[in-house]
Amino acid sequence: MQVLFILFTLFVAVKGIEQSGLIAKLSGNIESGKYIPLKLILTTFFLSMLITNDVALIVIVPLTLTLSIRRLDILVILEALAANAGSALTPFGNPQNFFIYWFYDVNPAQFIVSIAPFSLLFLVLLILSSLAIQTESNRKKAATAGTVQKSIYIYPFFLIIVLLTVFRIFPVVAGSLVLIYALLLDRKALRVDYALLFSFFFFFGLADNMRSILLSEISHAKHVFFFSALASQIMSNVPTALLFAKFTTHWKALLWGTNAGGFGSLFGSLANLIAYKLYVTHEQTNNSALFTAKFLIIGYMAFFIAIGLYFALPGFQ
């Protein structure tokens, strides 16, 4: 229940920041100057560390689709990879990270150090890839940043409070401040992803039942990594983390497996589906079959690189 409550307060704080116009205002500054693809990918990478990979893509991909980019499809795919790689670095970057962090009572510094090679390698690869994407001189209609609300100053403060509860500096109940403010003054901030929260709730029960049925523990870290990465391709990395946590004490292997599993298939991560849907439903894009093929090819290239990196770094197992 603590995990669900903190996730809920995090979703509300991020939703409030999104609606305040702060993120749109910041992302609008990316549109000018040189190296636009690089700036978009770096922004997605680092933004996902704080506001989750899903929200980072919801903000950045629509902005990307307003620009004149030669390889627009490739850039959106790279942004999806950047969101998954960047969010892997922090306990609150994505839901499966937060669950693993809280379930195993991991030290924050140890958590970040354990997954840092994964995120940093893909950061380098994504930077190099972005430099190969050229922009045209003519531009499409620029995205408007929208109206900035007074809550632009309030929700960042609430986000800090929630993050401090994640790091166990503040008690969990401190997150109630976000909910009280939203209930009284900003009901729109409560329009969060309740389906994901309910999925967490039901998978807790499913994982307990699976454990009682199988009555066995996955004992080897490499098995945990490999099977969690593969399972994520089918059932997504969030429910995979909830399921495997009941069978193993190897939290590092599970952390790597579920984050590596975010690459590859469209179902590996919710972020993948968000980027994919935003692209194929945009009025200026076409040939969704070709985009799907490119998405899968590049995604599985990243997936196998992540697997190779894990087995190449025995100290992180």
C-alpha positions in Angstrom: 0.0 0.0 0.0 2.9 2.3 0.6 4.2 1.7 -2.9 0.8 2.4 -4.4 0.3 5.5 -2.3 3.7 7.0 -3.2 3.2 6.2 -6.9 -0.2 7.9 -6.8 1.3 11.1 -5.2 4.1 11.0 -7.7 1.7 10.7 -10.6 -0.4 13.6 -9.3 2.7 15.9 -8.8 3.9 15.2 -12.3 0.5 15.7 -13.8 0.3 19.0 -12.0 3.6 20.1 -13.4 2.6 19.0 -16.9 -0.7 21.0 -16.7 1.0 24.1 -15.2 2.8 24.6 -18.5 6.3 24.3 -17.0 7.4 21.3 -19.1 6.0 22.7 -22.3 7.7 26.0 -21.7 11.1 24.3 -21.1 10.7 21.9 -24.1 9.8 24.8 -26.4 13.2 26.3 -25.9 14.7 23.2 -27.6 13.2 24.3 -31.0 15.8 27.0 -31.7 19.5 26.7 -32.5 21.6 23.8 -33.7 21.7 20.1 -32.8 18.0 19.8 -32.3 17.9 16.0 -32.4 20.7 15.9 -29.8 18.8 18.3 -27.5 15.6 16.4 -27.9 17.2 13.1 -27.0 19.2 14.5 -24.1 16.1 16.3 -22.8 14.1 13.0 -23.0 16.9 11.1 -21.2 17.3 13.4 -18.3 13.6 14.4 -18.0 12.6 10.8 -17.7 14.8 10.5 -14.6 12.5 12.9 -12.7 9.0 12.7 -14.3 9.0 9.1 -15.5 9.7 7.8 -19.0 6.0 7.8 -20.0 5.4 11.5 -19.2 8.8 12.5 -20.8 7.6 10.9 -24.1 4.1 12.4 -23.9 5.8 15.9 -23.7 8.7 15.4 -26.2 7.3 13.3 -29.0 4.5 15.7 -29.9 7.0 18.5 -29.9 9.3 16.4 -32.2 6.5 15.8 -34.6 6.2 19.6 -35.2 9.8 19.9 -36.4 11.3 19.4 -39.9 13.6 16.4 -39.3 14.9 14.2 -42.2 14.6 11.0 -40.2 11.7 11.8 -38.0 10.8 8.2 -37.5 14.3 7.3 -36.3 14.4 10.2 -33.9 11.1 9.2 -32.3 12.5 5.7 -31.8 15.7 7.0 -30.3 13.6 9.1 -27.9 11.8 6.0 -26.8 15.1 4.4 -26.1 16.3 7.5 -24.3 13.3 7.5 -22.1 13.8 3.9 -21.1 17.5 4.3 -20.6 17.3 7.5 -18.6 14.5 6.4 -16.4 16.4 3.3 -15.4 19.0 5.4 -13.5 16.7 6.6 -10.7 14.4 4.8 -8.3 11.5 7.0 -9.4 12.2 7.1 -13.2 9.7 4.3 -13.9 7.3 2.2 -11.9 9.3 -1.1 -11.9 12.4 0.8 -10.5 10.4 2.2 -7.7 8.8 -1.1 -6.8 12.2 -2.9 -6.8 13.8 0.0 -4.8 11.0 -0.1 -2.2 10.4 -3.8 -2.1 14.1 -4.7 -1.4 14.8 -1.6 0.8 17.8 -0.6 -1.4 20.1 2.2 -0.5 19.6 5.0 -3.1 23.3 5.4 -3.9 23.7 1.7 -4.3 20.7 1.6 -6.6 22.0 4.2 -8.9 25.6 2.8 -9.0 24.2 -0.7 -9.8 22.4 0.4 -12.9 24.6 3.3 -14.0 26.6 1.4 -16.6 23.3 0.5 -18.4 22.1 4.1 -18.6 25.5 5.6 -19.4 26.3 3.3 -22.2 23.0 4.0 -23.9 23.5 7.7 -23.3 26.7 7.6 -25.3 25.2 5.5 -28.0 22.1 7.8 -28.3 24.3 10.9 -28.5 26.3 9.4 -31.3 23.1 8.3 -33.1 21.5 11.7 -32.7 24.4 13.5 -34.4 23.8 11.5 -37.5 20.3 12.9 -37.9 20.1 16.1 -40.0 17.6 18.9 -39.7 16.2 20.9 -42.6 16.3 24.7 -42.8 12.6 25.0 -43.4 10.4 24.3 -40.4 6.9 23.1 -39.8 4.4 24.9 -37.6 6.0 25.3 -34.2 4.4 23.8 -31.1 2.9 26.3 -28.8 3.9 26.2 -25.2 0.4 27.0 -23.9 -0.6 29.1 -20.9 1.6 29.0 -17.8 -0.5 28.5 -14.7 0.2 29.8 -11.1 0.8 26.2 -10.1 4.0 26.3 -12.0 5.6 27.3 -8.7 3.7 24.9 -6.5 4.0 21.5 -8.1 7.8 21.4 -8.4 7.8 21.9 -4.6 5.4 19.0 -4.2 7.5 16.9 -6.5 10.5 17.5 -4.2 8.4 16.4 -1.2 7.4 13.2 -3.0 11.0 12.4 -4.0 12.1 12.9 -0.5 9.6 10.4 0.6 11.0 8.0 -2.0 14.4 8.4 -0.4 12.8 7.9 3.0 13.9 11.3 4.3 10.3 12.3 4.8 7.6 9.9 6.1 5.2 8.5 3.5 2.3 10.5 4.9 4.1 13.7 3.7 2.8 12.9 0.2 -0.7 13.7 1.4 0.0 17.4 0.9 0.0 16.9 -2.8 -3.4 15.1 -2.7 -4.9 17.7 -0.4 -3.9 20.5 -2.6 -5.2 18.7 -5.7 -8.5 17.8 -4.1 -9.2 21.4 -2.9 -7.7 23.5 -5.7 -6.7 21.5 -8.8 -8.9 18.4 -9.5 -7.4 18.1 -13.0 -4.2 16.9 -11.5 -6.0 13.8 -10.2 -6.5 12.6 -13.8 -3.6 10.2 -13.6 -3.1 6.7 -14.9 -5.4 4.7 -12.6 -5.2 1.7 -14.8 -1.5 1.4 -14.0 -2.1 1.7 -10.3 -4.8 -1.0 -10.4 -2.5 -3.2 -12.4 0.0 -2.9 -9.6 -2.6 -3.9 -7.1 -3.8 -6.9 -9.0 -0.3 -8.1 -9.8 0.6 -8.0 -6.2 -2.1 -10.7 -5.6 -1.1 -12.6 -8.7 2.5 -12.7 -7.7 1.6 -14.0 -4.2 -0.5 -16.8 -5.7 2.2 -17.8 -8.2 4.7 -18.1 -5.4 2.4 -20.3 -3.3 1.8 -22.5 -6.4 5.4 -22.9 -7.6 7.0 -22.9 -4.1 10.4 -22.4 -5.6 13.0 -19.7 -5.8 15.0 -18.6 -8.8 18.4 -19.0 -7.2 20.9 -17.7 -9.9 21.2 -14.0 -10.7 21.8 -14.7 -14.4 18.6 -16.7 -14.6 16.7 -13.8 -13.0 18.1 -11.3 -15.4 17.5 -13.4 -18.5 14.0 -14.6 -17.7 12.8 -11.2 -16.5 14.2 -9.6 -19.7 12.4 -12.2 -21.8 9.2 -12.0 -19.8 9.1 -8.3 -20.3 8.9 -8.7 -24.0 5.5 -10.3 -23.6 3.9 -8.9 -20.4 5.8 -5.6 -20.0 8.5 -4.8 -17.5 6.3 -3.4 -14.7 4.2 -6.6 -14.1 7.4 -8.7 -14.6 9.1 -6.9 -11.8 6.1 -7.5 -9.5 6.0 -11.2 -10.4 9.8 -12.0 -10.2 10.3 -10.1 -6.9 8.4 -12.8 -5.1 10.8 -15.5 -6.3 14.2 -14.0 -5.9 16.5 -11.9 -3.7 18.7 -10.8 -6.6 17.4 -7.3 -7.0 20.3 -6.1 -9.2 19.6 -8.9 -11.7 15.9 -8.0 -11.7 16.6 -4.3 -12.0 18.8 -4.9 -15.1 16.4 -7.5 -16.5 13.3 -5.4 -16.4 15.1 -2.3 -17.7 16.7 -4.3 -20.5 13.3 -5.8 -21.2 11.9 -2.3 -21.8 13.8 -2.4 -25.1 12.7 -4.7 -27.9 9.0 -5.3 -28.4 6.3 -2.7 -28.3 5.0 -4.4 -25.1 8.4 -4.3 -23.3 7.5 -0.9 -21.8 4.5 1.3 -21.7 6.8 4.1 -22.9 7.3 2.1 -26.2 3.6 2.0 -26.8 3.2 5.7 -26.1 5.9 6.7 -28.5 4.6 4.3 -31.1 1.0 5.5 -30.8 1.9 9.2 -30.9 3.9 8.7 -34.1 1.5 6.5 -36.1 -1.6 8.5 -35.2 0.0 11.9 -36.2 -1.5 13.5 -39.3 1.9 14.2 -40.9 3.2 10.6 -40.7 2.6 7.6 -42.9 3.6 4.0 -43.6 3.1 2.6 -40.1 4.2 -0.8 -41.2 7.7 0.5 -42.1 7.9 2.4 -38.8 6.9 -0.7 -36.9 9.7 -2.7 -38.5 12.2 0.0 -37.8 11.0 0.3 -34.2 11.4 -3.4 -33.6 14.8 -3.7 -35.3 16.3 -0.8 -33.4 14.6 -1.8 -30.2 16.0 -5.4 -30.4 19.4 -4.1 -31.2 19.3 -2.2 -27.9 17.9 -5.2 -26.2 20.8 -7.5 -27.2 23.3 -4.8 -26.4 21.9 -4.6 -22.9 22.1 -8.3 -22.5 25.7 -8.4 -23.7 26.6 -5.5 -21.3 25.1 -7.4 -18.3 27.1 -10.5 -19.0 30.2 -8.4 -19.7 30.1 -6.8 -16.3 30.1 -9.6 -13.7 30.6 -7.2 -10.9 27.1 -5.8 -11.4 25.3 -9.1 -11.2 
